[in-house]
Amino acid sequence: MNIRLQRFALIAEIISALAIVISLIFVGTQVKQSAVQTELNTKTIQLTMAGAYLENINSVEQLLVAHPELVSSIDKLQNGETISSAEKIQLSVYLRSIFRVWQSAFYQHEYSSLDQRFMNQVGETISGLMFLNAFKEHWKESYNSYDPEFQEYVNNLIDE
């Protein structure tokens, strides 16, 4: 009877070892599937944020189309002309909205919600527009209303 009990014990150990191997394979498969799902979720978030960024930029650009006086104010400042107080307020609010969209994109990128390609576009846009007097003046006057990390980012772009 002792031999029979030893055989059952051996068979039980073999079955236990097989069960452990099978469960490890199952866990490994689940971890792999979870990693794939996490990557897909991350890409979905990035695409959603990119779409939101593009919608925000489109809204800001549509303001220029709907309000040609904004373009006129930017043009006047570029040519060294003065603008009225009302034009200055309107332009300031418009420029603040642009910088807020850029700041939002900056933080979305910092938290890995916005793809590097979009952040490169933001940087190129900022660099390209900072030669305009209206943008330079706005940045000088309202610099402190933006977060320090974004200030540093924009200043680095300006210095390049």
HUPE-V860286 format. One line per field, one symbol per residue. psi: psi as a letter, one per 40 degrees, with the letter a starting at -180 (. if undefined). Layout:
# HUPE-V860286
psi: ???
This chain:
# HUPE-V860286
psi: ddddddddddddddddddddddddddddddddddddddddddddddddddddddddddddddddddgeddddddddddeeiiiiddddddddddddddddddddddddddefehidddddddddddddeeehdddddddddedeeiiddddddddddde.
